Structures are given as structure tokens and as C-alpha cells.
Amino acid sequence: MEKIITFEDFTKVDLRIGTIITVNDFPNAHRPAYQLTIDFGDLGVKKTSAQITTLYQKDDLINRQIVAVVNFPKKQIANFMSECLVVGAVKADDVLLLHPETKVKNGMQVS
């Protein structure tokens, strides 16, 4: 088990549902990755990169809802500014995206 945190620590992480609206290759990334544009409803549209190229094709990601952390500071990745962090389960070097079972409103909070 990782380091124990308090419930108050957990409440600081803003997890939201968003829908992927564009997917582009990210040739400047250190490891193979996509650049994603994600619609978070009232929170707006945010961009991120994700190392998910081995399990997901670009066309399979369009209109897919995902879970992401939206309150991290922006982070420069190569020549790209990441504005959120997509959440997934890590299996070896592959990332399996977490997502709601049914379609929900973009921006819905995960708790």
C-alpha cells in the first residue's frame, strides 16, 4: 500500500468526467502518446497528453467519456501544455482508461 492520506487530502483532488473531442499523435513525446482535447462541460475544454497508444486507436477515443484530475497546475510536456491528468489503471506499461458505465453530464464530479 502507498502512503496513507486523510479524507481531507482526497477531497483536494478534483476528479471530473469529460468527453474526448479530439485526438492527435504526439511525435515530440518521450514515449508514444496522444494529445487529447477533453470537454468538461461548464469547466470548459482542457488538453492533455496520455501514453495510451498501445491499447487505444485514435478513432476509438473520440466521444469516449473518461475520468480526469482537473485541478493540477499546467505542466509542460515537450512542446505541449497539459491542463489535466487522465486517470487509468496501470497494467505493466499499459494504461486502461477509467470511465463511467453509462453516459453522464460532462463536468460531473467523481467522489
N, C-alpha and C positions, 0 to 999 in steps of 0.2 A: 504494500500500500504506500501511496505517496504521502507527503506531508499533510497532517491534519489541519483543516481550516475551520473557521467558525461559520455559522449560518450567515452572520453579518458579512463575512468575506464573500460568500457565494452571492449574496444579494447585490454586490457591486458589479457583477458580471451581467451585462445586458444582452441576453440571448433573444434573437428575433427570427421570425420566419420571413423569408424573402423568396422571390421567384427570379431565376436566372433568365435574363433577357438577351444577352449576347455572350458569345464565347469566341475567343481568338487564341491562336497559337501565341506562345511567349518565347520566341527564339533566344532572347537575351538572358533567360533564367539560367541559374547554375544547374538545376536539374529540370527535366522536361515538365512543363507546366502550361496551364491555360490562364488567360486573363479573362475574368468573369465580370460582367456588369449585372448587378442584382437590384431588383425593385423591392424596396421595403415599405411600400405604401406611403403613409404620412411622414415617415422618416426620410423619404427620398430614395434616390438611386445611389448606390455605392459600388466601388470597384475593388477587386481583389485578385490575387493570383492563387492558384491551387495546383498542387502536384497530384493530379488525378488522371493523368493521361493514359495510364495502363489499364484502368478499369472502365473509363468512360470515353465515348466518342463525342465530339462537339455537338452533333445533331441530337444526341440523347439527352443533353443537358439543357437545351432550350426549353423554357416553360416548366422546368423542374423546380419544385419548392425545396428549399434547404434551410438548415439552421445555421446562424452565424452570430458571432460576437460583434456588436456594433459600437461598443464604447472603448475600444482600444485606440491609442493615438495612431495617426497615419504612420506608415512605415515605407521607406524607400526600398524597393526590391529591383536591383539593376536599374533600368531606365523607367520604372513604373512605380506609381504611388499607390500602395494598398490602403484601403479605408476600412476594412472589416476583416474578420477571420472566419472562414467557413469551418464548420465543425464536422468531424468524422471519426469513425472508429479506425484505428490503425491495425492492419494485419500485415505483418512483415514490413515491406516498404510501400504497401498499397493503402490508400485511404478510401474507406467506404463512407459516402456522404450520409449524414443523418437527415431525416426528413419526416414530415407529418404523414400519418396514414391516409388522411383524406385532405383535400384541398381546403385551405383556410385563408383568411384575410392576410395579405402582405403586411408585415409590421407587427403581427401578433406576438406578444411576449411569451417566451418559454420559461417556465418556472418548475 
